[in-house]
């Protein structure tokens, strides 16, 4: 799907399909919408299996120091292969999106989402999807903040316009 001028493809992490109420890494569903200045249109839903639980053997094993910081350790996250695969699959589902709303977002997921060209928005509390999308639409129409202006392409040269002006 090609990018329409004045439209944002929005992803929303939800447990119940009516609220933004889930962390990105643990969301069972991601709901997609097309939001323009005057309309909001449902596109699709991506459903995911529950993230795998760590096996008891992995959690009962004694931890070894990971680095050379003070007292023999440092701050390093241990990420198993299946967890990385789950995250990669979730990030891949956001292809073509401009912005993603969720309630919880860890640093690794935020970096991967940003690198995929999607602007992640972590909300402090659960809100209805309709309320979130209406608020976004209102912002688009009333002095949008910089991040929305960038997503909408404000300031980008339109090649069709340049050709038409150059021909005159």
HELIX and SHEET records of a PDB file:
HELIX    1   1 UNK A   24  UNK A   26  5                                   3    
HELIX    2   2 UNK A   56  UNK A   60  1                                   5    
HELIX    3   3 UNK A   70  UNK A   72  5                                   3    
HELIX    4   4 UNK A   81  UNK A   93  1                                  13    
HELIX    5   5 UNK A  107  UNK A  115  1                                   9    
HELIX    6   6 UNK A  129  UNK A  141  1                                  13    
HELIX    7   7 UNK A  146  UNK A  152  1                                   7    
HELIX    8   8 UNK A  159  UNK A  167  1                                   9    
SHEET    1   A 5 UNK A  40  UNK A  47  0                                        
SHEET    2   A 5 UNK A  29  UNK A  36 -1                                        
SHEET    3   A 5 UNK A   7  UNK A  14 -1                                        
SHEET    4   A 5 UNK A  99  UNK A 102  1                                        
SHEET    5   A 5 UNK A 119  UNK A 122  1                                        
SHEET    1   B 2 UNK A  19  UNK A  20  0                                        
SHEET    2   B 2 UNK A 127  UNK A 128 -1                                        
END                                                                             
